[in-house]
C-alpha cells in the first residue's frame, strides 16, 4: 500500500523507536500454524494501537483513526474471529526490523484486508465453506524442500498437499495437446510489435543453441540469462519475470516457485502475493523423465495458490523449465493440459513464442477474471434477474473461496442488498441448480433459498475450443493400499495408450483434503465441497462458469452460537429437506455443514435453518436417481452411499445425523462459542478425522462399526465438551430411529414406505431436546 506524503510525515514525526523490540524478540520464530503465538500477536497489536502515529493516521475505511481499528482487530482476534496467518506479513516486517514506513504500510494493508468493523448481526452473510476470503492473501512459498532441509512436519505437509493435488489431476491430465501452439502462441494473431519482439529474440540463437545459456543450468545463472533476454528484447513488455530466491520473500506455503510473471509495480518489494501472479513457472537444473509426476505436482501447488487468491480466474498459464527441456501448461477447472515437452535449443521458435506470449498477453489471454467490473473501489456484476431483465449488483464482501484446482471453484460474495452471489463452475449436465431452485419455488417448497439473479459466462468447452486432446496421461501408480499407508511415495510416470487406472476411484474429483480435493482452507478438519465430476467415458468434464444470486442470507451451521441455535437450525433444515423431497420431488444428496445455514425467521418464512446448494440434487425418478457413483461431502456420506447403493431420502437424514455429531464433537470446541469450560481439552487425534481418510469402503465399514453398538457411539460422543452432555440423549435416540434393529445388527437401508414415518419421529426428537434446554 503506497503511503501519501501526509501519512509519511506523520510516521516520520512519530517514530516507533524501540517500542517493538520486545515483540520483535518474542515473534522471531513465529509459526502461524501454532496457536501458542496468539498472545505475542495480541501484544504486538496492543503496542501498535497505543503508538502516537496510530492516533493520527486515518484507517483505510476513512471512518476511524487507525488506533481504533487496531484495537477492534485485537479484540476480535482474541475472540477467535481472525487466523494467525492473517498477521504474518506484519510480523515479518517487525521481525525483519524494516523501516517505520514499511511497518505502517503493513499495518494499513492488514486493516484494509480484514476490515475489522463487522456488519450488524442482521446483515451477516453466510460462509458456505467456512473459510473467509478476507484473510491475509497467500504468500508464495519459500522452498520445495528438495535439498532435504525441512523438518519432518514440513515433509508431511508437502506429502499431504501432493496427495490432494494428485487426486485432482490423476485422471484429467493431458500432454501434447493438438492445437496448443496455435491457440495460445500463434504469431499470426499477434500485433506487429509482438512479431518484431519475436524476431529480435531469435537473434540470440546461433542456429544450434541459445547463446549465453549457462553451461551449469542452476537457478541463479538461468535466472540471470532470462533477465538478460528480457532486458535486451522485451523491456517494454507489460508482464515481467520475477523469482523467489530467499526464504524471506515468502511465508505461507512450503515449496519454492522459481519463476513467475506479474505486472510491474511502482515500488520494488521482496514479498510476493499469489493474487498478483499472471504466469507460474518452475525451473530445475536437470530433466528426468521419471520425475514428471513430482514436477507437475510442484507446479500444481503454485497454480492452486493462484486460483485460491484469484478465485474467479478462468485458467492459469504455467511452464516448467528443466535444464533445456521446457513444457507449457494451462490449468483450468477441469484439469491441466500441455504443449508437450521440447528442447529450447532444438526448437528455438517455440521458446521465443512462449517468451513473447507470456510477457505480452492481455487479461483475457491470461485467463484473468473478465466478468467482475471494478469501479471506484467497488466490484460490480451484471446479471439477469428473475424476470429476465438485466440488473447490476455491487459485490460488497468476499465471503469464501475454493482451494482446489479441479473443482467447481465456488466463490461467494455478499451483495449490497444482503443477498449471496455464488460464482461456480458447475457440471454441464441437467438438472442445473438454477433449474432445481426454480422448480422448488414453483412446487411450493419451504426452507430452501430462492433465486434472485443469474447469468452464464463461459464453459470449459468454449475455452478449449480448437484443441485436440489425446487420451488422458497415465501416471504409474502404486496400489491403493500402498498409497494410503505411505503418502510419501510418488513414483515415476510413463505414458501408455490406456488412460485407465487400476486404483479405486475416489468419491469425487472435487472433494476434501487428505482423501479428496478440498475447498476449505483449514487442513485441520479437511472438510470441503465435493463436485463428484470424476471423468467417465468423456476425456474431460465440461463445466459452465456462472453466477447465481440467492436469498435469504444466513450463517453456516458450524457458526452456531448456542446449543439451542444448533438444534433449531438442524431441525428446520430437516423440515426443509422433507418439503424439498415430498412437495418438490427433489432429493438433495449433499447434506453437509456447508449446505445448512442459520437464518432469521423473519426473513426465512419462520425457518431458523434452511438448505442451500442444490448442485448435487436430482429429481425423483430421474436417470441420476441411482447408484452410478457416490455423491456427497465425504465425512457426512451415508454408509450405503459410500458403498454406491441407490441414494434415498433416508441416506440424507443419516447425513444430518453425522453433521450433528461432528458439530458437537469438533465445532463446539471453538473458543468463540464459549461451550468448553476451563481445563477441558479437545481430543487431538479425533475419531471424526477417520471419516475422510481411506477408501470409500474403509469409511463405510468404520461408520457401520460406530453405529452398531451403544459403546461405539459413546466413543464419538466422548469428544463432546461437557456443555453438550444435554445433546447426547438426542443423539442416542436419533441413532435408534435412523438405524433400526435388523437381526443381530443394524439396518442401513430405507425401510419406510412413507417418508413421514422417518421424518416425524426425527423432528419430534429434536423438538423434545430443544424443549429441555
ZAMARGU-4260 file (C-alpha; in steps of 0.2 Angstrom, whole numbers, plus 5000, padded with zeros to 4 digits):
<rodrens>
0) 5000/5000/5000 | 5008/5016/4994 | 5008/5030/5008 | 5003/5048/5005 | 5015/5062/5009
5) 5004/5067/5023 | 5005/5049/5031 | 5024/5048/5028 | 5026/5065/5038 | 5015/5058/5052
10) 5026/5042/5053 | 5042/5052/5052 | 5037/5064/5066 | 5031/5050/5077 | 5044/5036/5076
15) 5042/5019/5084 | 5060/5019/5091 | 5062/5004/5102 | 5043/5001/5105 | 5044/4985/5095
20) 5060/4977/5102 | 5050/4966/5114 | 5038/4960/5101 | 5052/4958/5088 | 5061/4946/5100
25) 5046/4936/5105 | 5040/4934/5087 | 5056/4929/5079 | 5052/4911/5077 | 5033/4915/5073
30) 5023/4900/5066 | 5006/4904/5060 | 5000/4886/5062 | 5004/4886/5081 | 4990/4894/5092
35) 5003/4897/5106 | 5009/4913/5096 | 4992/4921/5099 | 4997/4931/5114 | 5013/4938/5105
40) 5002/4944/5091 | 4990/4952/5103 | 5004/4961/5112 | 5010/4967/5095 | 4993/4974/5090
45) 4992/4982/5108 | 5009/4991/5105 | 5004/4997/5088 | 4987/5003/5093 | 4994/5013/5108
50) 5008/5022/5097 | 5006/5041/5094 | 5006/5038/5075 | 4990/5027/5076 | 4980/5041/5084
55) 4985/5052/5069 | 4984/5040/5054 | 4967/5038/5046 | 4961/5020/5043 | 4959/5014/5025
60) 4940/5015/5028 | 4941/5034/5031 | 4929/5032/5046 | 4941/5030/5061 | 4958/5033/5066
65) 4970/5018/5064 | 4972/5016/5083 | 4953/5012/5085 | 4954/5000/5071 | 4969/4991/5078
70) 4960/4990/5095 | 4945/4982/5086 | 4956/4970/5077 | 4964/4965/5093 | 4948/4962/5102
75) 4941/4951/5088 | 4957/4942/5086 | 4956/4937/5104 | 4938/4931/5101 | 4945/4919/5088
80) 4937/4928/5073 | 4954/4930/5064 | 4968/4917/5060 | 4986/4919/5064 | 4991/4918/5046
85) 4982/4935/5043 | 4995/4944/5053 | 5010/4935/5045 | 5016/4950/5034 | 5015/4962/5048
90) 5025/4950/5060 | 5038/4948/5046 | 5040/4966/5044 | 5043/4968/5063 | 5055/4954/5064
95) 5065/4960/5049 | 5067/4977/5058 | 5062/4986/5042 | 5059/5005/5042 | 5044/5013/5051
100) 5036/5017/5035 | 5036/4999/5029 | 5029/4993/5045 | 5015/5006/5044 | 5012/5000/5026
105) 5010/4983/5033 | 4998/4988/5046 | 4987/4998/5034 | 4987/4984/5022 | 4982/4972/5036
110) 4967/4984/5041 | 4962/4986/5023 | 4961/4967/5020 | 4952/4960/5036 | 4940/4975/5038
115) 4938/4974/5057 | 4922/4983/5058 | 4909/4969/5055 | 4891/4972/5049 | 4877/4971/5061
120) 4871/4954/5065 | 4855/4956/5055 | 4866/4958/5039 | 4879/4945/5042 | 4880/4934/5026
125) 4884/4915/5027 | 4901/4907/5024 | 4895/4892/5014 | 4913/4884/5015 | 4918/4891/5032
130) 4935/4900/5027 | 4933/4919/5024 | 4942/4926/5010 | 4946/4942/5019 | 4961/4933/5027
135) 4978/4938/5023 | 4982/4934/5004 | 4993/4918/5002 | 5011/4921/5000 | 5022/4912/4988
140) 5032/4898/4996 | 5050/4898/5001 | 5057/4881/4997 | 5052/4865/4989 | 5062/4855/5002
145) 5071/4846/4988 | 5088/4848/4997 | 5080/4839/5012 | 5082/4855/5023 | 5064/4855/5030
150) 5060/4845/5046 | 5048/4830/5046 | 5032/4841/5049 | 5036/4851/5033 | 5039/4835/5024
155) 5022/4828/5030 | 5014/4844/5025 | 5020/4843/5007 | 5016/4825/5006 | 4998/4829/5011
160) 4997/4843/4998 | 5004/4832/4985 | 4991/4818/4989 | 4977/4831/4987 | 4983/4838/4971
165) 4987/4821/4964 | 4969/4815/4967 | 4963/4830/4957 | 4973/4829/4942 | 4977/4810/4940
170) 4963/4806/4928 | 4962/4823/4919 | 4980/4827/4914 | 4984/4828/4895 | 5001/4831/4887
175) 5005/4836/4869 | 4988/4843/4865 | 4985/4847/4847 | 4982/4865/4843 | 4990/4871/4859
180) 5003/4882/4850 | 4990/4889/4838 | 4978/4893/4851 | 4989/4902/4864 | 5005/4907/4855
185) 5001/4910/4837 | 5011/4924/4829 | 4998/4926/4815 | 4986/4933/4828 | 4999/4945/4836
190) 5002/4963/4833 | 5017/4969/4823 | 5026/4974/4839 | 5024/4956/4846 | 5031/4949/4830
195) 5045/4961/4830 | 5050/4956/4848 | 5049/4938/4842 | 5062/4941/4828 | 5073/4951/4840
200) 5073/4937/4852 | 5078/4924/4839 | 5094/4933/4835 | 5100/4927/4852 | 5100/4909/4845
205) 5115/4904/4834 | 5107/4890/4824 | 5112/4877/4837 | 5109/4884/4854 | 5104/4899/4863
210) 5120/4910/4866 | 5124/4914/4884 | 5113/4899/4890 | 5123/4894/4906 | 5133/4878/4905
215) 5128/4875/4923 | 5109/4877/4922 | 5106/4881/4940 | 5093/4893/4947 | 5104/4908/4948
220) 5113/4908/4931 | 5097/4903/4922 | 5088/4917/4930 | 5102/4929/4925 | 5100/4923/4907
225) 5081/4925/4907 | 5083/4943/4914 | 5096/4947/4901 | 5084/4942/4887 | 5070/4952/4895
230) 5081/4967/4897 | 5088/4966/4879 | 5072/4961/4869 | 5056/4964/4879 | 5060/4978/4891
235) 5044/4987/4886 | 5033/4971/4888 | 5019/4973/4901 | 5022/4957/4910 | 5038/4955/4919
240) 5048/4940/4926 | 5051/4938/4944 | 5059/4925/4955 | 5058/4919/4973 | 5076/4915/4979
245) 5076/4918/4998 | 5065/4912/5012 | 5062/4930/5017 | 5051/4933/5002 | 5038/4921/5007
250) 5029/4913/5022 | 5013/4903/5018 | 5015/4888/5008 | 5030/4877/5009 | 5039/4875/4992
255) 5049/4886/4980 | 5042/4894/4965 | 5057/4899/4955 | 5049/4910/4941 | 5033/4919/4939
260) 5026/4934/4929 | 5017/4949/4936 | 5013/4967/4931 | 5027/4979/4936 | 5024/4989/4952
265) 5029/5007/4956 | 5039/5001/4971 | 5050/4986/4972 | 5046/4973/4985 | 5053/4957/4992
270) 5036/4950/4997 | 5025/4942/4983 | 5007/4938/4983 | 4998/4924/4973 | 4985/4937/4969
275) 4997/4946/4958 | 5004/4931/4948 | 5000/4930/4930 | 5010/4915/4925 | 5018/4902/4935
280) 5035/4894/4932 | 5046/4881/4939 | 5064/4878/4935 | 5077/4865/4939 | 5095/4861/4933
285) 5091/4844/4926 | 5077/4834/4917 | 5072/4817/4922 | 5058/4808/4913 | 5054/4798/4929
290) 5051/4814/4939 | 5037/4820/4928 | 5024/4817/4941 | 5033/4826/4955 | 5037/4840/4944
295) 5019/4843/4939 | 5013/4842/4957 | 5026/4855/4961 | 5019/4866/4948 | 5001/4862/4953
300) 5005/4868/4971 | 5008/4886/4965 | 4994/4885/4952 | 4982/4881/4967 | 4989/4896/4976
305) 4985/4907/4961 | 4967/4900/4960 | 4964/4902/4979 | 4969/4921/4978 | 4961/4924/4961
310) 4946/4913/4963 | 4936/4919/4948 | 4951/4917/4937 | 4946/4906/4922 | 4963/4897/4919
315) 4981/4899/4923 | 4996/4898/4911 | 5011/4889/4918 | 5028/4881/4912 | 5042/4870/4918
320) 5060/4873/4913 | 5072/4858/4917 | 5089/4862/4910 | 5085/4865/4892 | 5069/4855/4892
325) 5053/4865/4893 | 5034/4861/4893 | 5020/4874/4893 | 5004/4871/4903 | 4987/4878/4905
330) 4977/4874/4921 | 4958/4876/4921 | 4944/4869/4932 | 4944/4853/4923 | 4962/4849/4924
335) 4980/4853/4916 | 4985/4851/4898 | 5001/4854/4890 | 5011/4858/4874 | 5021/4843/4876
340) 5040/4844/4881 | 5053/4851/4869 | 5071/4856/4869 | 5073/4875/4869 | 5090/4873/4859
345) 5082/4862/4846 | 5066/4871/4844 | 5070/4889/4847 | 5055/4896/4839 | 5044/4888/4852
350) 5054/4895/4867 | 5054/4913/4859 | 5035/4912/4856 | 5032/4907/4874 | 5043/4921/4880
355) 5034/4934/4869 | 5017/4927/4873 | 5019/4926/4892 | 5026/4944/4893 | 5013/4952/4881
360) 4997/4943/4885 | 4982/4954/4890 | 4970/4949/4904 | 4959/4939/4893 | 4973/4928/4885
365) 4980/4926/4903 | 4963/4919/4909 | 4960/4933/4922 | 4943/4937/4928 | 4934/4947/4915
370) 4916/4947/4922 | 4918/4957/4938 | 4919/4975/4935 | 4930/4986/4946 | 4924/5004/4948
375) 4928/5017/4961 | 4935/5004/4973 | 4920/4993/4971 | 4916/4976/4962 | 4900/4975/4951
380) 4892/4961/4941 | 4879/4962/4928 | 4866/4948/4928 | 4849/4943/4923 | 4835/4945/4937
385) 4821/4933/4939 | 4811/4941/4926 | 4825/4941/4913 | 4829/4959/4915 | 4847/4965/4916
390) 4852/4970/4933 | 4869/4977/4940 | 4874/4972/4958 | 4888/4978/4969 | 4898/4964/4977
395) 4902/4971/4994 | 4911/4957/5004 | 4920/4942/4998 | 4915/4928/5009 | 4923/4911/5004
400) 4933/4903/4990 | 4938/4885/4985 | 4956/4880/4986 | 4955/4865/4974 | 4960/4867/4955
405) 4950/4853/4948 | 4933/4858/4956 | 4918/4869/4955 | 4929/4883/4961 | 4914/4890/4971
410) 4917/4908/4977 | 4904/4919/4986 | 4901/4937/4989 | 4888/4947/4999 | 4879/4959/4988
415) 4874/4977/4993 | 4856/4970/4997 | 4862/4956/5008 | 4860/4943/4995 | 4873/4930/4991
420) 4882/4929/4974 | 4889/4912/4970 | 4901/4910/4956 | 4904/4892/4951 | 4910/4880/4938
425) 4895/4868/4938 | 4894/4852/4928 | 4886/4855/4911 | 4873/4842/4914 | 4854/4843/4919
430) 4847/4847/4930 | 4856/4863/4935 | 4855/4871/4952 | 4846/4886/4944 | 4833/4874/4937
435) 4831/4864/4953 | 4829/4880/4964 | 4816/4887/4952 | 4806/4870/4952 | 4807/4870/4971
440) 4799/4888/4971 | 4786/4883/4959 | 4781/4867/4969 | 4779/4877/4985 | 4795/4870/4994
445) 4798/4878/5011 | 4815/4881/5019 | 4825/4882/5003 | 4834/4898/4996 | 4826/4907/4981
450) 4834/4913/4965 | 4837/4932/4964 | 4848/4933/4948 | 4858/4923/4937 | 4870/4923/4921
455) 4881/4910/4912 | 4898/4917/4906 | 4908/4903/4898 | 4912/4885/4899 | 4927/4873/4898
460) 4922/4868/4881 | 4922/4885/4874 | 4939/4889/4882 | 4946/4873/4875 | 4938/4875/4858
465) 4951/4871/4844 | 4961/4859/4854 | 4963/4841/4850 | 4965/4830/4866 | 4974/4813/4866
470) 4969/4800/4880 | 4972/4806/4897 | 4990/4804/4903 | 4993/4789/4913 | 5003/4790/4929
475) 5011/4775/4935 | 5003/4772/4952 | 5007/4761/4967 | 4992/4751/4974 | 4979/4759/4984
480) 4985/4751/5000 | 5002/4757/4996 | 4996/4775/4993 | 4986/4776/5009 | 4999/4768/5020
485) 5013/4779/5013 | 5008/4796/5007 | 5027/4800/5003 | 5028/4788/4988 | 5027/4796/4972
490) 5034/4785/4958 | 5040/4789/4941 | 5027/4791/4927 | 5025/4784/4909 | 5013/4787/4895
495) 5003/4772/4889 | 4989/4771/4876 | 4977/4766/4890 | 4971/4781/4901 | 4963/4770/4914
500) 4970/4767/4931 | 4969/4752/4942 | 4967/4762/4958 | 4950/4764/4966 | 4940/4779/4961
505) 4938/4792/4974 | 4921/4799/4979 | 4924/4815/4969 | 4935/4825/4958 | 4932/4840/4970
510) 4932/4834/4987 | 4941/4835/5004 | 4959/4837/5010 | 4969/4821/5013 | 4957/4810/5003
515) 4949/4821/4990 | 4951/4839/4984 | 4946/4851/4997 | 4938/4868/4996 | 4941/4873/5014
520) 4957/4881/5018 | 4958/4873/5035 | 4968/4857/5034 | 4963/4853/5052 | 4946/4847/5048
525) 4948/4843/5029 | 4930/4847/5025 | 4926/4853/5008 | 4913/4854/4995 | 4913/4839/4983
530) 4908/4840/4965 | 4909/4822/4960 | 4913/4825/4942 | 4925/4811/4940 | 4928/4809/4922
535) 4920/4794/4915 | 4918/4790/4896 | 4922/4808/4891 | 4940/4814/4890 | 4936/4828/4902
540) 4921/4836/4911 | 4913/4851/4903 | 4909/4864/4916 | 4899/4880/4915 | 4905/4896/4923
545) 4890/4906/4930 | 4885/4917/4944 | 4869/4913/4954 | 4862/4926/4967 | 4851/4918/4981
550) 4841/4924/4996 | 4840/4924/5011 | 4857/4925/5018 | 4862/4916/5034 | 4877/4909/5043
555) 4884/4891/5040 | 4878/4880/5054 | 4895/4877/5060 | 4894/4896/5066 | 4881/4892/5079
560) 4881/4902/5094 | 4872/4891/5106 | 4866/4873/5108 | 4848/4879/5105 | 4853/4888/5089
565) 4862/4872/5083 | 4847/4861/5086 | 4834/4873/5080 | 4844/4875/5064 | 4846/4857/5061
570) 4828/4853/5065 | 4822/4866/5052 | 4834/4861/5039 | 4827/4843/5041 | 4810/4851/5039
575) 4816/4859/5023 | 4823/4843/5017 | 4806/4834/5019 | 4797/4848/5010 | 4810/4848/4996
580) 4808/4829/4994 | 4789/4827/4997 | 4782/4843/4989 | 4797/4847/4977 | 4801/4828/4972
585) 4819/4833/4973 | 4832/4824/4983 | 4846/4835/4989 | 4860/4822/4990 | 4873/4833/4998
590) 4869/4836/5016 | 4884/4844/5025 | 4888/4859/5036 | 4892/4869/5021 | 4874/4867/5014
595) 4864/4871/5030 | 4863/4889/5035 | 4856/4898/5051 | 4843/4910/5046 | 4832/4923/5054
600) 4814/4918/5055 | 4808/4935/5050 | 4817/4934/5033 | 4815/4915/5031 | 4797/4911/5032
605) 4798/4906/5050 | 4813/4894/5047 | 4828/4895/5059 | 4838/4884/5047 | 4837/4882/5028
610) 4845/4871/5014 | 4856/4879/5001 | 4866/4872/4986 | 4856/4860/4975 | 4871/4856/4964
615) 4870/4838/4968 | 4852/4837/4969 | 4841/4826/4957 | 4823/4824/4953 | 4815/4808/4960
620) 4814/4795/4946 | 4827/4804/4935 | 4842/4795/4927 | 4853/4802/4941 | 4842/4794/4955
625) 4853/4778/4955 | 4869/4770/4961 | 4880/4776/4947 | 4893/4784/4959 | 4894/4791/4977
630) 4888/4808/4979 | 4890/4819/4994 | 4903/4828/5006 | 4914/4814/5011 | 4913/4814/5031
635) 4894/4815/5030 | 4890/4802/5017 | 4879/4788/5022 | 4885/4770/5023 | 4876/4764/5008
640) 4880/4779/4998 | 4899/4776/5001 | 4895/4758/4995 | 4886/4765/4979 | 4869/4759/4983
645) 4854/4769/4977 | 4854/4786/4986 | 4837/4789/4995 | 4830/4802/5007 | 4834/4791/5022
650) 4853/4792/5017 | 4852/4811/5018 | 4844/4810/5035 | 4858/4799/5040 | 4870/4813/5034
655) 4860/4825/5045 | 4865/4814/5060 | 4883/4814/5055 | 4883/4833/5054 | 4875/4835/5072
660) 4888/4823/5079 | 4903/4832/5071 | 4896/4849/5076 | 4896/4843/5094 | 4912/4834/5093
665) 4923/4846/5084 | 4915/4864/5080 | 4908/4865/5098 | 4926/4867/5104 | 4928/4884/5095
670) 4933/4896/5109 | 4921/4909/5102 | 4906/4899/5106 | 4911/4898/5125 | 4905/4880/5127
675) 4921/4872/5133 | 4925/4876/5151 | 4942/4880/5158 | 4953/4864/5159 | 4943/4854/5146
680) 4954/4849/5131 | 4949/4844/5114 | 4955/4826/5109 | 4970/4829/5097 | 4968/4813/5087
685) 4949/4814/5084 | 4939/4799/5079 | 4930/4811/5067 | 4946/4813/5057 | 4944/4795/5051
690) 4928/4799/5042 | 4938/4806/5027 | 4953/4795/5027 | 4955/4779/5017 | 4944/4772/5003
695) 4926/4774/5002 | 4923/4756/5008 | 4935/4759/5023 | 4925/4774/5028 | 4908/4764/5026
700) 4915/4750/5037 | 4921/4762/5050 | 4904/4770/5051 | 4895/4754/5052 | 4905/4749/5067
705) 4902/4766/5075 | 4883/4765/5073 | 4881/4746/5078 | 4883/4747/5097 | 4880/4760/5111
710) 4898/4760/5116 | 4904/4764/5099 | 4893/4779/5098 | 4898/4783/5116 | 4916/4784/5110
715) 4912/4798/5097 | 4901/4807/5110 | 4915/4807/5122 | 4923/4820/5112 | 4909/4832/5116
720) 4913/4846/5128 | 4904/4844/5144 | 4891/4858/5140 | 4885/4846/5126 | 4880/4832/5138
725) 4862/4838/5135 | 4863/4833/5117 | 4869/4815/5120 | 4851/4808/5123 | 4845/4816/5107
730) 4860/4808/5098 | 4856/4791/5105 | 4838/4792/5100 | 4842/4798/5083 | 4853/4783/5081
735) 4839/4771/5086 | 4827/4779/5073 | 4839/4780/5058 | 4847/4763/5061 | 4833/4752/5067
740) 4837/4734/5073 | 4840/4721/5059 | 4844/4703/5066 | 4859/4705/5077 | 4864/4721/5069
745) 4858/4737/5062 | 4849/4742/5046 | 4857/4755/5035 | 4844/4754/5021 | 4827/4763/5018
750) 4814/4753/5027 | 4800/4766/5027 | 4786/4766/5013 | 4780/4783/5019 | 4794/4796/5021
755) 4785/4804/5035 | 4787/4788/5046 | 4805/4793/5047 | 4804/4812/5047 | 4791/4814/5060
760) 4800/4805/5074 | 4816/4813/5069 | 4808/4831/5070 | 4799/4826/5086 | 4815/4821/5094
765) 4823/4837/5091 | 4808/4846/5097 | 4809/4837/5114 | 4828/4840/5115 | 4825/4859/5112
770) 4811/4860/5125 | 4823/4853/5138 | 4836/4866/5136
</rodrens>
